[in-house]
Amino acid sequence: MKGIIHKSDDLIFSQEAQHANVINWLIIRYHGWSSRTAIEFALITLINNKITWSLFNSFFIAITISCVAYITSRFSREAIISSVVFLLVLIFTLKKDVLKDGVIWMTGSFNYLWPVALSLFGFALIKALPLVKNTMPLYIAAFVFFFLSSFSEQVVAVNLILLTTLAFIYTGNIRKISICSLIATILVFVYIITCPGNKARLFLEIPRWNPDFVNTTIFDKVILGINMSFDQIFSIQPLAWVILYASLMVCSMLKFAKITSAIMLSIILLIMALNRFSDLTHDYTAVLHFNSDSVSGAISIVRAVVVLAMAALTIFILFMSLRNNKEKYVAVFYYISSFAGTVMLGLSPTIYASSDRIFFVSSVMVSVLAAYFATQAINRHIEVTR
């Protein structure tokens, strides 16, 4: 596999894999550095097996696209449209370094693509449950998939929010499998928050990457995370949001919801233009950095207010655009969870140290949302023109 080249962290893990006892290495990592035990087991096992990794990686790419198509569709035509739209949104709206580092880079694929794919597979199984007579295999598979996917801190936050939502909204077998999957997620969440390595890593990372981090309050950290969400919308993947709000304009039945969608679309386009041409923005695609002083400044607060106002208006649009009450709540909490993985970055001293790949999880979720409503808009157009 001459085209697959180790780079950055790949080189470190490749060296470790040649000499380390895997179990001992994982134990040492757990106590001194990281709670991503399942992810790192796969990483250390496959980092020097490029052919095997490429096969697994291709499988997880296929799983991601297939599960998105299944979850967001009601029949085969919708599934085909949804998969194509989702793929186009990812390829043409997401910054290329996010896609490359989250999918093609070996270390990045283990930490981003694979957990996301497993989580999507789990949600696809939940949707499929009413169609299956022998449900026990699905319970077991969902438990395993959510358990493994939750070793990613960003994915575990998404799993917790969405599985809790499903458990409250639905009844019967859907509630049961959601609770079963939620138990798997909570087990890993407890494993993460009690991991001594995470605490040790925190104290090591602060002086290396962000000494000023100790001067920020909890409120400051939340504002930092919300500012990252601003960059997620307007710098990392703005065109996906344009597609989302344009689609909501078509899908919304109520005039007021259409007008609100048009306003949101105008805001996105306006801020995109300001980002492009304003002298205050040095780099259109850059994430704006803040410290303990500037995080409470006017620019930071205005950006946070814009994100929160957009969130409130988008939740309103989703409620007005969907007829089924269960779909409304699932869509709203899905939208909220799409920011969870980004906002929580404000709690980390390495918030500005890991490049744009940290937006991968949230970007996939936004792409799914955009693909879903774009598919609905396309279907509506097809039905009208028949």
C-alpha positions in Angstrom: 0.0 0.0 0.0 2.4 2.6 -1.3 -0.2 5.4 -1.2 -0.7 5.1 2.6 2.0 6.9 4.4 2.4 7.2 8.1 2.6 10.8 9.3 2.5 12.7 12.6 1.1 10.5 15.4 1.1 7.5 13.0 4.9 7.4 13.3 4.8 7.3 17.1 2.1 4.6 17.3 3.9 2.6 14.6 7.1 2.6 16.7 5.1 1.6 19.8 3.4 -1.2 18.0 6.7 -2.8 17.0 7.9 -3.2 20.6 5.0 -2.9 23.0 3.0 -5.6 24.7 -0.5 -4.5 23.7 -2.2 -5.2 27.0 0.5 -3.6 29.1 0.6 -0.6 26.7 -3.1 0.0 27.0 -2.9 -0.2 30.8 -0.1 2.3 30.9 -2.0 4.6 28.6 -5.2 4.3 30.7 -3.3 5.3 33.9 -1.1 7.9 32.4 -2.7 9.4 29.3 -6.0 8.3 27.8 -9.3 6.6 28.3 -9.7 5.7 24.6 -8.8 2.1 25.3 -11.0 0.4 22.6 -9.9 3.0 20.0 -6.2 2.6 20.9 -6.5 -1.2 20.9 -7.6 -1.0 17.2 -5.0 1.6 16.5 -2.0 -0.2 18.0 -3.1 -3.5 16.4 -3.6 -2.1 12.8 -1.3 0.8 12.5 1.4 -1.3 10.8 -1.1 -3.4 8.8 -2.0 -0.9 6.1 -4.0 -3.3 3.9 -6.2 -4.5 6.8 -6.7 -0.9 7.9 -7.6 0.2 4.4 -10.2 -2.6 4.2 -11.7 -1.7 7.5 -11.6 2.0 6.7 -13.5 1.4 3.4 -16.0 -0.7 5.3 -16.6 2.1 7.8 -17.0 4.7 5.1 -19.6 2.4 3.4 -21.3 1.9 6.8 -21.5 5.6 7.4 -23.1 6.4 4.0 -25.5 3.4 4.2 -26.6 4.1 7.7 -27.2 7.8 7.0 -29.3 6.8 3.9 -31.3 4.3 6.0 -31.9 6.5 9.0 -33.0 9.5 7.0 -35.2 7.8 4.5 -38.7 6.2 4.4 -38.4 4.3 1.1 -35.8 3.2 -1.4 -35.9 6.4 -3.6 -35.3 8.6 -0.6 -32.5 6.4 0.5 -30.7 6.8 -2.8 -31.3 10.6 -2.9 -30.2 10.9 0.8 -27.0 9.0 0.3 -26.0 11.0 -2.7 -26.8 14.3 -1.1 -25.0 13.4 2.1 -21.9 12.4 0.2 -22.0 15.6 -1.9 -22.5 17.8 1.2 -19.5 16.1 2.9 -17.2 16.4 -0.1 -18.1 19.9 -1.3 -19.0 21.8 1.9 -16.5 20.5 4.5 -13.0 21.8 4.7 -10.7 19.3 3.0 -8.3 19.0 6.0 -11.2 18.0 8.2 -12.3 15.3 5.8 -8.7 14.2 5.2 -7.7 14.1 8.9 -10.9 12.4 10.0 -11.1 9.7 7.3 -7.9 9.2 5.4 -5.2 9.9 8.0 -4.7 6.6 9.8 -4.7 7.8 13.4 -7.6 10.2 12.6 -9.7 7.5 11.2 -9.5 5.4 14.3 -10.5 8.4 16.5 -13.2 10.0 14.3 -14.6 8.0 11.4 -14.8 4.6 13.1 -16.6 5.7 16.3 -19.0 7.8 14.2 -19.7 4.9 11.9 -20.4 2.5 14.8 -22.7 5.0 16.4 -24.7 5.5 13.2 -24.8 1.7 12.8 -26.3 1.5 16.3 -29.0 4.1 15.5 -29.8 2.3 12.3 -30.4 -0.9 14.3 -32.7 0.9 16.6 -34.8 2.1 13.6 -34.8 -1.4 12.1 -36.0 -3.1 15.4 -39.8 -3.0 14.7 -39.2 -4.8 11.4 -37.3 -7.8 13.0 -39.0 -10.7 14.7 -35.9 -12.1 16.6 -34.8 -8.9 18.3 -32.1 -10.3 20.7 -29.3 -10.1 18.1 -30.1 -6.5 17.5 -30.0 -5.7 21.2 -26.6 -7.3 21.5 -25.3 -5.6 18.4 -26.6 -2.2 19.4 -25.1 -2.6 22.9 -21.7 -3.5 21.4 -21.7 -0.7 18.8 -22.7 2.0 21.2 -20.2 0.7 23.8 -17.3 0.8 21.3 -18.3 4.2 19.7 -18.5 5.9 23.1 -14.8 5.7 23.7 -14.7 8.9 21.6 -15.4 11.7 24.0 -17.4 13.7 21.4 -19.4 10.7 20.3 -20.3 9.7 23.8 -21.8 13.1 24.4 -24.0 12.6 21.2 -24.9 9.1 22.2 -26.0 10.2 25.7 -28.2 13.0 24.4 -29.9 11.1 21.5 -30.4 7.7 23.4 -31.9 9.5 26.4 -34.2 11.4 24.0 -35.3 8.1 22.3 -35.8 6.4 25.6 -38.2 9.2 26.8 -40.1 9.7 23.5 -40.7 6.2 22.4 -42.3 3.2 24.0 -42.1 -0.6 23.6 -39.1 -2.2 22.0 -37.6 1.1 20.8 -37.5 2.3 24.4 -36.0 -1.0 25.6 -33.2 -1.0 23.0 -32.5 2.7 23.6 -32.2 2.0 27.3 -30.0 -1.0 26.6 -27.8 1.1 24.4 -27.8 4.0 26.9 -26.5 1.6 29.6 -23.6 0.7 27.3 -22.9 4.4 26.7 -23.1 5.3 30.4 -20.6 2.5 31.3 -18.1 4.0 29.0 -18.9 7.5 30.1 -18.1 6.5 33.7 -14.9 4.8 32.5 -13.9 8.1 30.9 -14.6 10.4 33.8 -12.9 8.1 36.3 -9.8 7.5 34.1 -6.7 8.6 36.0 -4.9 9.1 32.7 -7.3 11.9 31.6 -6.5 13.9 34.7 -2.8 13.3 34.3 -3.0 14.3 30.7 -4.9 17.5 31.6 -2.1 18.7 33.9 0.6 17.8 31.3 -1.3 19.5 28.4 -2.0 22.9 30.1 1.6 24.1 30.3 2.4 22.7 26.9 -0.5 24.0 24.9 -2.4 26.6 26.9 -0.9 27.9 30.1 -3.6 30.6 30.2 -6.3 27.9 30.5 -6.0 28.0 34.3 -7.2 31.6 34.3 -10.5 30.8 32.7 -13.7 30.2 34.6 -16.4 27.6 33.8 -18.4 30.4 32.2 -15.4 31.3 30.1 -14.9 27.7 29.0 -18.6 27.5 27.9 -18.2 30.8 25.9 -15.0 29.3 24.3 -17.0 26.3 23.3 -19.8 28.3 21.9 -17.3 30.4 19.9 -16.0 27.2 18.5 -19.6 26.5 17.3 -19.6 29.9 15.6 -16.5 28.8 13.6 -18.1 25.4 12.9 -21.0 27.2 11.3 -19.3 30.1 9.5 -15.7 28.9 8.8 -15.6 25.1 8.7 -18.8 24.2 6.8 -21.0 27.2 6.0 -22.4 25.9 2.7 -23.9 22.9 4.6 -25.9 25.4 6.6 -26.9 27.3 3.5 -28.3 24.0 2.1 -30.1 23.2 5.4 -31.9 26.6 5.7 -32.7 26.7 2.0 -34.2 23.2 2.3 -36.2 24.2 5.4 -37.6 27.1 3.4 -39.0 24.6 0.9 -40.1 22.0 3.5 -41.8 24.3 6.0 -45.6 24.4 5.6 -46.1 27.6 7.7 -45.3 31.0 6.2 -43.7 32.2 9.4 -41.4 29.3 9.4 -40.5 29.9 5.8 -39.7 33.6 6.6 -37.6 32.6 9.6 -35.7 30.1 7.5 -35.1 32.9 4.9 -33.8 35.1 7.7 -31.4 32.4 8.9 -30.2 31.9 5.4 -29.6 35.6 5.0 -27.6 35.7 8.3 -25.4 32.8 7.1 -24.7 34.5 3.8 -24.1 37.9 5.4 -21.6 36.6 7.9 -19.9 34.5 5.2 -19.5 37.7 3.2 -18.2 39.5 6.3 -15.7 36.7 7.0 -14.5 36.9 3.5 -14.1 40.6 3.1 -13.9 42.2 6.6 -10.5 43.5 7.7 -11.3 42.2 11.2 -11.0 38.6 10.0 -7.5 37.6 9.1 -8.3 34.3 7.5 -11.8 33.3 6.2 -11.2 29.6 7.1 -9.4 30.1 10.4 -10.7 29.4 13.9 -10.6 32.6 15.9 -8.5 32.1 19.1 -9.5 33.7 22.5 -7.7 33.8 25.8 -8.8 34.5 29.4 -9.0 38.2 28.7 -10.5 38.3 25.2 -13.1 35.6 25.9 -15.2 38.1 27.8 -14.7 40.8 25.2 -17.2 42.2 22.7 -16.3 40.0 19.7 -16.5 36.8 21.7 -19.8 37.7 23.4 -21.4 38.8 20.1 -20.3 35.6 18.4 -21.8 33.6 21.3 -25.1 35.5 21.1 -25.3 34.9 17.4 -24.9 31.2 17.9 -27.5 31.0 20.7 -30.0 33.1 18.8 -29.6 31.0 15.7 -30.0 27.9 17.8 -33.3 29.2 19.3 -34.6 30.2 15.8 -33.6 26.8 14.3 -35.3 24.9 17.0 -38.4 26.9 16.3 -38.2 26.2 12.6 -37.8 22.5 13.2 -40.9 22.4 15.4 -42.8 24.2 12.7 -41.5 22.2 9.8 -42.2 18.7 11.1 -45.7 17.3 11.6 -45.0 14.3 13.8 -44.4 15.2 17.4 -41.8 12.5 17.9 -40.0 13.6 14.8 -40.0 17.1 16.2 -38.3 16.2 19.4 -35.8 13.9 17.8 -34.9 16.6 15.3 -34.5 19.2 17.9 -32.3 17.1 20.2 -30.3 15.9 17.2 -29.7 19.5 16.3 -28.6 20.3 19.9 -26.4 17.2 20.0 -24.7 18.3 16.8 -23.1 21.1 18.8 -22.3 19.1 21.9 -19.1 17.7 20.6 -17.9 21.2 19.6 -19.0 23.1 22.7 -17.4 20.6 25.0 -14.0 21.5 23.4 -14.1 24.6 25.5 -13.3 22.4 28.5 -10.0 21.2 27.0 -6.7 23.1 27.2 -5.9 21.7 23.7 -8.9 23.5 22.2 -6.7 25.2 19.6 -4.0 22.5 19.4 -5.6 19.7 17.4 -6.3 21.5 14.1 -9.7 21.4 12.4 -10.2 17.7 12.7 -11.9 18.2 16.0 -14.9 19.4 14.0 -15.3 16.1 12.2 -18.0 14.6 14.5 -20.2 17.7 14.4 -19.7 18.2 10.7 -20.9 14.8 9.9 -24.0 15.4 12.0 -24.7 18.7 10.3 -24.2 17.0 7.0 -26.8 14.4 7.9 -29.3 17.1 8.9 -28.7 19.0 5.7 -29.0 15.8 3.6 -32.3 14.9 5.4 -34.0 18.2 4.7 -32.5 18.5 1.2 -33.9 15.1 0.4 -37.4 16.1 1.7 -37.2 19.3 -0.4 -36.2 17.3 -3.5 -39.1 14.8 -2.9 -41.5 17.7 -2.5 -40.4 19.1 -5.8 -40.7 15.7 -7.5 -44.3 15.3 -6.2 -45.3 18.8 -7.2 -44.0 18.4 -10.8 -45.7 15.1 -11.4 
